[in-house]
Amino acid sequence: MMLIHFTIVAIIAAADSSRFAVAFSPLRHAARRQSKSSMQMQPIEELADDDLVALPFDGYLTATTTSDDDDEAKIQLRLCVIRNQQYIYPLIRHEDDVETDLFLDPRFIEKQISLQDILQWWNANDSSNEVKSELQYYGVGWYGQRPVPSLGGGPGYGAEADEVWSIDEDVLEQLLNEDGVDLPVIDVGMAHGEKARGGALF
């Protein structure tokens, strides 16, 4: 009888453990975070907030705001993050900072450039004449906030904070050294804090 009792207890415990695992299983979006594998191609319709993708952002911006016709800029891909389901923001790194922490380029924070606008321009100007249905995809950035040093305090306490997306080292090496994706390094220096959104950084 004792053996039967222990067997029943073990079965119930296993069932409870299984329900616990299901209840706390990662969401679909979390499952798409960076892996140790190489760059992937992600269908455009499956992209979501905080996804990191390579787009010809600078080429689009130059073509739509100036009369410059720089063919090299057109094809140079830059690492961007998707926000609010549709808008694209290019990313940078801060010099003398954690190299896997990525920040919004302060020159373009106030702009609202949609993914569809860039894709429409890219399809019209790409020499391959192929309509883009997938993008170079580098996973989901781990989102956080970092207080601006000169202001003190922290997020939620009235102090300004920089938004930051963190990635794995192997993903950074892949996109920079193997794929040639642009990810500028900016020296924020003493301007950071007082002029965190200004042009003094460039």
Salt bridges, closest charged atoms under 4 A:
ASP16 OD1 - ARG19 NH2 2.08
ASP51 OD2 - ARG32 NH2 2.51
ASP58 OD1 - ARG78 NH1 3.13
ASP69 OD1 - LYS74 NZ 3.29
ASP71 OD1 - LYS74 NZ 3.98
ASP97 OD2 - HIS94 ND1 3.75
ASP97 OD2 - ARG146 NH1 2.60
ASP101 OD2 - ARG146 NH2 2.53
ASP105 OD2 - ARG78 NH2 2.71
ASP105 OD2 - ARG107 NH2 2.73
ASP126 OD2 - LYS132 NZ 2.42
GLU160 OE2 - ARG197 NH2 3.74
ASP162 OD2 - HIS192 NE2 2.88
ASP162 OD1 - ARG197 NH1 3.38
GLU163 OE2 - ARG83 NH2 2.67
